[in-house]
């Protein structure tokens, strides 16, 4: 793969976000509040709430920081990053 293609792949993969419910599970598994996450990223707590609810998406710079945080949390808490199977019944 050529060097420009690697750089493009890195840009695309760098800010991939999990589904909103997984975002919330990761934060909770780490014992973090929405305020703590917001302070770390540099946004308001309401932004985190809306991102976790799927009502809004972070802007590019914030998205990259949020995706990085979520990747780190998923490394520490892989069980929280797994998509739950729907209930059958």
N, C-alpha and C positions, 0 to 999 in steps of 0.2 A: 504494500500500500504506500502511495506517495506521501510525502510529508504534509502537503496541504490537506489531504484527506484525513490524516490523523488529527490535525488541528481542528478540522470541521467536526469530526466525531467527538472530540473532547468537549467542544462547545455545546453540542447537542446533548450529550450524556451528562454534562456537569450540572445541569439544572433540572433534571427530571424529578418530579415530585410524586410521591405515592398518593394513593387515594386519600381524601380528607379524613376518613375514619381511622386510617392507619397513622396519619400525622398525629392525631390526638392520642392514640394508643402509645405511640413512641414517646411522646412528651410525658404522659402519665407514668409509663414504665420507668422513666428516668427520675420521677419524682419532681418534675419541674412544673412551675405554674406558667400560665400564659404570660404573665407579667415578666417572669424571668427570661422567657424565650424572646419576648418583645424587646426587652432591654438589651439582650445579647445581639439582636439583629439591628436594633436602632429604629424600631417602629412602635406604634401604640399597641396596647393590649388588644384593642378592638380588631386590629388587623389580623392578629393571630387567631382570634375567635372566628373571624370571617373566613380565613384560610382553612381552618379546621372544619368548618361547616360547609365548605365548598361554595360559599356565596361570593367569594372574590379570589383573585389570584395575585400573588406578589408581582411587583414591577421587576424588570430584569435584574438589577443589582441586588435587591432584596431576595429575589427568587434564588439567585446563586448562593447567597449566604444561608437561606432557609434550607435549601436542598443539601448543602454541606452539613448543616447541623443534623438534619434528619438521617443522612447517611451514617454519621458518627453514632447517633442514637441507635440505629439499626444494627450496627456492629456490636454495640454493648448489649442490646436487648433484641436479639433476632426473633424471639418468640412473638414480640409485639409487631413485627414487620410482616407477619404472615397473614394473608387474606383469610378471613374466617369463612367457612363453608355455610351456606344458607341453611336454616333449619328446615328439616323435612317433616311434614306431618300434617 
